[in-house]
């Protein structure tokens, strides 16, 4: 197999996997502006998707990659634990330093609305960031020249990108963005994958060394956003969270299923 066709295959597969993100957001075209109650259900769904994705498509694969590179059990787990904590710290710092958006003239006036929008953009940023190591993983799996392995990785990642795209789009709709803008944001987030895929397939060895860190950092960021932003935000809308819990469990179950059937 020549290098050119390997790179082409890796780039194409990660592009298709990335485009699945916007496919997942398309059902939203049929939805009008959701009520507060529905918003919490949808935010819960997004939170559940992010939690399951963090463990099943980021943390567990990160430990596996580290082990395959020859790290022992303790070293592999320790490395990924460190990456998860660093990812959480980084997003916490970002959370703390971002000024309220209305002060920047971005969000609508009013602290509550602006805090909510800021949280939603952190969610979008966390999901977008995690698409980077994921796209890289697709590229790396093609980089070895084993297309069967590459296709399975791309399929698995593509499938779990659908609920993630939906999560991004519904979250943006809950703070008043139009359906069109919400779906475009899901598309933009997915397009990170072919870029990362191209890098992964081109520099397999270096990308492989980065993967346990990249996947772990992304997981830490996503878990932190769920715990520190999405859940408190839902509780601020409706005391007790309303249907947040049912949404969370539905998203978690759907994502867990998608993430593990190709394990
Ligand atoms: Zn994902």
Boltz pocket constraint, residues with backbone or C-beta under 6 A from the ligand:
constraints:
  - pocket:
      binder: B
      contacts: [[A, 53], [A, 57], [A, 130], [A, 134], [A, 157], [A, 160], [A, 161], [A, 164]]
      max_distance: 6.0
